[in-house]
Structure formats: C-alpha cells, structure tokens
Amino acid sequence: MKTFESIGIIGAGIMGSDLTLDLASHGYRVILKDLHPDILEKAKQKMREDFKLVKLMKKEIPVKDIDQVLSNVVFTTTYDDFYTVPFVIENITENWEAKKQVYLELKEHCPQDTIYGVNTSCISITKVGSLLPKPENVIGMHFMNPVPLKQMVEIIKGYYTSEQTIQTIKNFLESIDKKPVLVNDSPGFVTNRVLMLMINECIWAIHDQVATPQDLDKIFRLGFSHKMGPLATADLIGLDTILHSIEVLYESFNDPKYRPCPLLVKMVDAGLLGKKSGKGFFDYTTALAQSTK
Ligand SMILES: NC(=O)c1ccc[n+]([C@@H]2O[C@H](COP(=O)([O-])OP(=O)(O)OC[C@H]3O[C@@H](n4cnc5c(N)ncnc54)[C@H](O)[C@@H]3O)[C@@H](O)[C@H]2O)c1
C-alpha cells in the first residue's frame, strides 16, 4: 500500500535517478528536480538503461514497461509542484553548503508537515534538522547503490527525529520492498564510517605502490569473497562523493586516521570520478575494460 500521494526527489544524479526509477516502478508519483534540463534528460536515459539491468537481475519487478514507469515522473527544474508534497528525499551533491541552501529553499515551498529524508553519506541529520521548522520530521535515509537492487536502507535518527516519523518511513520502505536498519546520528553512521575508511586506506596502498588497482580488488574478491573490490566500489559511488565523505569524517572526528589520500584528491581534481565520468581506478569507456579482470 502506498504511504504517500506523491514524493519530491531533489537531485537527479546516481542516487536520485535510481531512486526515482525504484519509486516510480512501485507506482509512486515522483517529482524529480535538478538544476538543468540537460541533467534531467541524462537522468531519464540512465533510468531507461538501469531498468534493463533491473529486469535482468530481479525475478519480480512491479512494472514491466519503462514508459509506464516514466509516466509516473514529473521532471522539473523548479519547485512549482512542491507546494503539496508530503515527503521529500534529497539526494544532491555531498556538500554541506549546497545541501543547506536546498533545505532553505524547500522550507519556503513545501507544506509545514512535510517529512524530509536526507540521503547523505556522512552529513549530520541533526544539523540538517536545525535548518527546518520541524526537525522532528527530518530523518536520514542512506540508500545503497544501485537503489533498485539493494534491499537494505540505513535510516538515521537525528536528535529530534520523532517516533512517528520513524514509523512512517519504515512503513514507506516496506511499501517498496526495502529493509530498514535504524541507527543513531553520528558522522558516517555505521556504513560509511567503516566503508570510507577502508576505501581511503586501499587508495593509500595504491599511492604507496603496494599493488595495482586490479590486484588490490582481486585480493578482496577472490581472497575475502567480496562481490566487488573496494576500488570498483569507489568508482561506482563516485570518487568526488568518497572525497567529500572522508573530509566530513576527518573534520567531524578530528582524527588523522580519516586523512584523505592525496591520490584521491588528485584524481578528483583531474575529473577522474569513476563510472559517472567514464574513468576512475578503472576504465569504463570501452566494453573490454572491466574492473573485474
Ligand atoms: N553515489 C553513491 O553510491 C551514494 C550512496 C549513498 C548515498 N549517497 C549520497 O547521495 C547524495 C547524492 O549522491 P550522488 O552519487 O547521486 O551524487 P551525483 O553527483 O551523482 O548527483 C548529485 C546531483 O545533485 C544535483 N544538484 C546539485 N545541487 C542541486 C540543487 N541545488 N538542486 C537540485 N539538484 C542539485 C546535481 O546536478 C547532480 O545531478 C550524496 O549526498 C551522497 O553522499 C551516494
């Protein structure tokens, strides 16, 4: 059963487009907002591609036709349709100043009782709540990538998040076949406090020329039975998101163990962001170049 009449999604990047695909596939009406029509067009293309993948990987999918899925989505660059939206999930770039600006805009355009799901890798949910008139309606929703294929969602209780909000969000996640795990607000929560540290350390190993990216990932896949190596995972997440996240952890804990590896900084400066830019630790521009070699 649907929990909300409509859902506003802010940010149509990796997470926002896949989340929209998942929600619209489950029959939700989605209003997807990003900054430029070109970005929205790219998101629409990504949704078409990812839908094919989901059909291949999942036995049961609620809708068989991508055009039917897309008909549930309003693609927009404005807040015009947000004045009745009861629930917003924000997925913009992992940057505090950018996120802060978006919440200040949202509070001007959404109803007072709107619930806000913050999809972030590391940013404090309590801090986001402080921007809004009803911090009890703000909850962290850390979806896993790729959203349609991952069941677990780490949900984060900010200092003021109410039990009612938590229950509503649990019901909502159940309606899209997700399994929530509730944790308390702390930098990086559980997932990224550990994952970002591990990925950053792997990048240090590459920086120190201990192994090639291929061999490092092979150790994790064949040695530890991980489905995907840490560097391929970093490429999938986006190296800019990894850098922003490890910077938040470094600043929040004041602990040198989170110091970003200079190689990561250099790669982001060079525009090597991983799968989304075509190149990261591995090359995604040719069919032959596979991270799983
Ligand atoms: N990539 C992952 O694997 C992953 C996993 C879980 C959570 N997250 C978190 O989800 C969020 C989004 O990550 P992503 O990987 O999708 O990033 P992304 O860089 O792929 O996409 C971000 C999108 O936000 C848009 N945007 C920026 N400012 C905006 C604004 N003011 N209004 C509307 N749109 C705006 C950008 O144009 C872009 O399309 C981040 O906070 C990230 O930490 C990412």
The ligand as an SDF file (V2000), in Angstrom:
LIG
                    3D

 44 48  0  0  0  0  0  0  0  0999 V2000
   26.8640    7.5150   -5.0030 N   0  0  0  0  0  0  0  0  0  0  0  0
   26.5650    6.6520   -4.0300 C   0  0  0  0  0  0  0  0  0  0  0  0
   26.8920    5.4620   -4.1180 O   0  0  0  0  0  0  0  0  0  0  0  0
   25.8110    7.1040   -2.8130 C   0  0  0  0  0  0  0  0  0  0  0  0
   25.2830    6.1340   -1.9450 C   0  0  0  0  0  0  0  0  0  0  0  0
   24.5130    6.5510   -0.8440 C   0  0  0  0  0  0  0  0  0  0  0  0
   24.3210    7.9070   -0.6130 C   0  0  0  0  0  0  0  0  0  0  0  0
   24.8860    8.8300   -1.4560 N   0  0  0  0  0  0  0  0  0  0  0  0
   24.6360   10.2410   -1.1710 C   0  0  0  0  0  0  0  0  0  0  0  0
   23.5670   10.6540   -2.0030 O   0  0  0  0  0  0  0  0  0  0  0  0
   23.7500   12.0270   -2.3810 C   0  0  0  0  0  0  0  0  0  0  0  0
   23.7900   12.1230   -3.9010 C   0  0  0  0  0  0  0  0  0  0  0  0
   24.8800   11.3720   -4.3750 O   0  0  0  0  0  0  0  0  0  0  0  0
   25.0470   11.0210   -5.9340 P   0  0  0  0  0  0  0  0  0  0  0  0
   26.0830    9.9690   -6.0020 O   0  0  0  0  0  0  0  0  0  0  0  0
   23.7220   10.8130   -6.5500 O   0  0  0  0  0  0  0  0  0  0  0  0
   25.6660   12.3900   -6.4750 O   0  0  0  0  0  0  0  0  0  0  0  0
   25.7650   12.9010   -8.0040 P   0  0  0  0  0  0  0  0  0  0  0  0
   26.9440   13.7900   -8.0500 O   0  0  0  0  0  0  0  0  0  0  0  0
   25.6960   11.7450   -8.9370 O   0  0  0  0  0  0  0  0  0  0  0  0
   24.4040   13.7430   -8.1860 O   0  0  0  0  0  0  0  0  0  0  0  0
   24.1030   14.8950   -7.4730 C   0  0  0  0  0  0  0  0  0  0  0  0
   23.0340   15.6400   -8.2510 C   0  0  0  0  0  0  0  0  0  0  0  0
   22.5800   16.7390   -7.4550 O   0  0  0  0  0  0  0  0  0  0  0  0
   22.3240   17.8160   -8.3480 C   0  0  0  0  0  0  0  0  0  0  0  0
   22.2800   19.0650   -7.6010 N   0  0  0  0  0  0  0  0  0  0  0  0
   23.3050   19.7630   -7.0480 C   0  0  0  0  0  0  0  0  0  0  0  0
   22.8280   20.8820   -6.4470 N   0  0  0  0  0  0  0  0  0  0  0  0
   21.4810   20.8760   -6.6260 C   0  0  0  0  0  0  0  0  0  0  0  0
   20.4310   21.7570   -6.2560 C   0  0  0  0  0  0  0  0  0  0  0  0
   20.6870   22.8630   -5.5860 N   0  0  0  0  0  0  0  0  0  0  0  0
   19.1550   21.4450   -6.6190 N   0  0  0  0  0  0  0  0  0  0  0  0
   18.8880   20.3060   -7.3150 C   0  0  0  0  0  0  0  0  0  0  0  0
   19.8520   19.4370   -7.7020 N   0  0  0  0  0  0  0  0  0  0  0  0
   21.1200   19.7200   -7.3580 C   0  0  0  0  0  0  0  0  0  0  0  0
   23.4700   17.7440   -9.3420 C   0  0  0  0  0  0  0  0  0  0  0  0
   23.1730   18.4690  -10.5250 O   0  0  0  0  0  0  0  0  0  0  0  0
   23.5460   16.2300   -9.5770 C   0  0  0  0  0  0  0  0  0  0  0  0
   22.7060   15.8310  -10.6380 O   0  0  0  0  0  0  0  0  0  0  0  0
   25.0500   12.4950   -1.7200 C   0  0  0  0  0  0  0  0  0  0  0  0
   24.7710   13.1320   -0.5150 O   0  0  0  0  0  0  0  0  0  0  0  0
   25.7920   11.1690   -1.4780 C   0  0  0  0  0  0  0  0  0  0  0  0
   26.6920   11.2550   -0.4020 O   0  0  0  0  0  0  0  0  0  0  0  0
   25.5980    8.4580   -2.5600 C   0  0  0  0  0  0  0  0  0  0  0  0
  1  2  1  0
  2  3  2  0
  2  4  1  0
  4  5  1  0
  4 44  2  0
  5  6  2  0
  6  7  1  0
  7  8  2  0
  8  9  1  0
  8 44  1  0
  9 10  1  0
  9 42  1  0
 10 11  1  0
 11 12  1  0
 11 40  1  0
 12 13  1  0
 13 14  1  0
 14 15  2  0
 14 16  1  0
 14 17  1  0
 17 18  1  0
 18 19  2  0
 18 20  1  0
 18 21  1  0
 21 22  1  0
 22 23  1  0
 23 24  1  0
 23 38  1  0
 24 25  1  0
 25 26  1  0
 25 36  1  0
 26 27  1  0
 26 35  1  0
 27 28  2  0
 28 29  1  0
 29 30  1  0
 29 35  2  0
 30 31  1  0
 30 32  2  0
 32 33  1  0
 33 34  2  0
 34 35  1  0
 36 37  1  0
 36 38  1  0
 38 39  1  0
 40 41  1  0
 40 42  1  0
 42 43  1  0
M  CHG  2   8   1  16  -1
M  END
$$$$
